[in-house]
Amino acid sequence: MAIDCTVIVVCPAGMPAVGWWGMRRARSKREFLVAGRRLGPAMYSGTMAAIVLGGAVLVMGLVVIGTAIALNNVVEALTMAYDLLVGGLLVPILGGLLWKRGTAQGALASVIVGGLAVIGLMAGYGILADEPVHYGLPSFLVAYVAVSLGTKPTDEVVLASWRERLAGRSSESASEPVLAPQ
């Protein structure tokens, strides 16, 4: 508990302090904003990743807080989580395991269509309703199959490596990642 309180107090106070220290060291506003152009590619990439991830964490945190405030009890929260997980992940997981023609693009389309359909149907039928999953599953399946059939199949070398891993046979070639030709 003490470490949590320390982090909660030190981080908000420490970040402006580091920014103020960097501003005092910079000779101009331009140098402050772009670190004097002294960042290498790795540091620049890391900095940009931290900015993007920090923004994503902030947005997701606000969404989670809003959801927690909007829901009345744990049953509603669990039902919502169940609906979103089944609606977004059931079809791509089973499709990836059982259908050889399924593709990553089909799985992504199914997750997007599934998530949006479940959210829309929960808004219409209510959070505790079963209809979002029942009516949504056919749309997730159609999106997965249609996009998978409309895109290029996964390379046979990648599929062979995947089958070897699933069978529990780890050969030299199956243990190394195989890149599909571009």
C-alpha positions in Angstrom: 0.0 0.0 0.0 2.8 2.4 0.9 4.5 1.9 -2.5 1.2 2.6 -4.3 0.8 5.9 -2.4 4.4 6.8 -3.1 4.0 6.2 -6.9 0.8 8.2 -6.9 2.5 11.2 -5.2 5.9 11.0 -6.8 5.0 10.5 -10.5 2.7 13.5 -10.9 5.2 15.7 -9.0 8.2 14.2 -10.7 7.1 14.5 -14.3 6.7 18.3 -14.3 10.0 18.5 -12.3 11.9 16.6 -15.0 10.2 18.8 -17.7 11.2 22.0 -15.9 14.8 20.7 -15.5 14.9 19.9 -19.3 13.5 23.3 -20.1 16.1 25.1 -18.0 18.9 23.2 -19.9 17.5 23.9 -23.3 18.7 27.1 -25.0 15.5 27.7 -27.0 11.9 26.4 -27.2 12.7 24.5 -30.4 15.6 22.7 -28.7 13.4 21.8 -25.8 10.7 20.4 -28.0 13.0 18.2 -30.2 15.7 17.5 -27.6 18.2 19.5 -29.5 17.9 16.9 -32.3 20.4 14.8 -30.4 18.2 11.7 -30.0 19.2 8.7 -31.9 16.7 6.5 -33.8 16.3 4.1 -30.9 15.7 6.8 -28.3 13.4 8.7 -30.7 11.3 5.6 -31.3 11.2 4.8 -27.6 10.0 8.3 -26.9 7.3 8.2 -29.5 6.2 4.8 -28.3 6.0 6.1 -24.7 3.8 9.1 -25.9 1.5 6.8 -27.9 1.2 4.2 -25.1 0.8 6.8 -22.5 -2.1 8.3 -24.4 -3.7 4.9 -25.0 -3.4 4.1 -21.2 -5.0 7.5 -20.4 -7.9 6.9 -22.8 -8.4 3.3 -21.7 -8.3 4.4 -18.1 -11.0 7.0 -18.7 -13.1 4.4 -20.5 -12.7 1.9 -17.6 -13.5 4.5 -15.0 -16.6 5.6 -16.9 -17.7 2.0 -17.3 -17.2 1.4 -13.6 -19.3 4.5 -12.7 -22.1 3.5 -15.2 -22.5 -0.1 -14.1 -24.5 -0.7 -10.9 -23.0 -4.0 -9.8 -20.5 -6.8 -10.4 -23.0 -9.0 -12.3 -23.4 -6.2 -15.0 -19.6 -5.9 -15.2 -19.1 -9.6 -15.6 -21.9 -9.9 -18.2 -20.4 -7.1 -20.2 -17.0 -8.6 -20.1 -18.4 -12.0 -21.1 -20.3 -10.6 -24.0 -17.3 -8.6 -25.3 -15.0 -11.6 -24.9 -17.3 -14.1 -26.6 -18.4 -11.6 -29.2 -14.9 -10.5 -30.1 -12.8 -13.5 -29.6 -14.7 -16.8 -30.0 -15.0 -16.9 -33.8 -11.4 -15.8 -34.5 -9.9 -18.3 -32.0 -12.0 -21.2 -33.1 -11.6 -20.2 -36.8 -7.8 -20.0 -36.4 -7.6 -23.4 -34.8 -10.2 -25.3 -37.0 -10.2 -23.6 -40.4 -7.0 -23.8 -42.5 -8.1 -21.0 -44.8 -8.6 -18.4 -42.0 -6.4 -15.4 -42.2 -5.2 -12.8 -39.7 -7.2 -10.1 -41.7 -10.3 -12.3 -41.2 -9.7 -12.6 -37.5 -9.1 -8.8 -37.2 -12.3 -8.1 -39.1 -14.2 -10.5 -36.9 -12.9 -8.9 -33.7 -13.9 -5.4 -34.9 -17.3 -6.4 -36.2 -17.9 -8.5 -33.1 -16.9 -5.8 -30.7 -19.0 -3.1 -32.4 -22.0 -5.5 -32.8 -22.0 -6.5 -29.2 -21.7 -2.9 -28.0 -24.5 -1.8 -30.3 -26.7 -4.7 -29.3 -26.0 -4.2 -25.6 -27.1 -0.6 -26.0 -30.3 -1.7 -27.6 -31.2 -4.8 -25.5 -29.5 -3.8 -22.2 -26.3 -5.0 -20.6 -27.8 -8.1 -18.9 -29.4 -9.4 -22.1 -28.2 -12.5 -23.9 -29.2 -11.3 -27.4 -26.0 -9.4 -28.1 -24.1 -12.6 -28.2 -26.8 -14.7 -29.8 -27.5 -12.2 -32.6 -23.9 -11.1 -32.9 -22.3 -14.5 -33.5 -23.5 -14.9 -37.1 -22.2 -11.5 -38.0 -18.8 -12.3 -36.5 -18.7 -15.5 -38.4 -19.7 -13.9 -41.7 -17.0 -11.2 -41.3 -14.4 -13.8 -40.5 -15.2 -16.1 -43.5 -15.8 -13.3 -46.0 -12.6 -11.4 -45.2 -10.6 -14.6 -45.0 -11.8 -15.8 -48.4 -11.2 -12.3 -49.9 -7.6 -12.0 -48.8 -4.5 -14.0 -49.7 -4.2 -17.3 -47.8 -1.4 -17.7 -45.2 1.8 -18.9 -46.7 2.2 -22.7 -46.7 5.6 -22.6 -45.0 4.1 -20.6 -42.1 1.2 -23.1 -41.9 3.5 -26.1 -41.9 5.6 -24.5 -39.1 2.4 -23.9 -37.1 1.2 -27.5 -37.6 4.5 -28.8 -36.3 4.2 -26.7 -33.2 0.6 -27.8 -32.6 1.6 -31.4 -33.0 4.3 -30.9 -30.3 7.2 -31.6 -32.7 9.7 -28.9 -32.3 12.2 -29.2 -35.1 14.9 -26.7 -35.9 12.8 -25.0 -38.5 9.6 -25.0 -36.4 11.3 -23.3 -33.4 12.4 -20.3 -35.4 10.0 -17.7 -36.7 9.2 -18.0 -40.4 8.5 -14.8 -42.3 6.0 -15.0 -45.1 7.4 -13.6 -48.4 6.3 -10.1 -49.2 
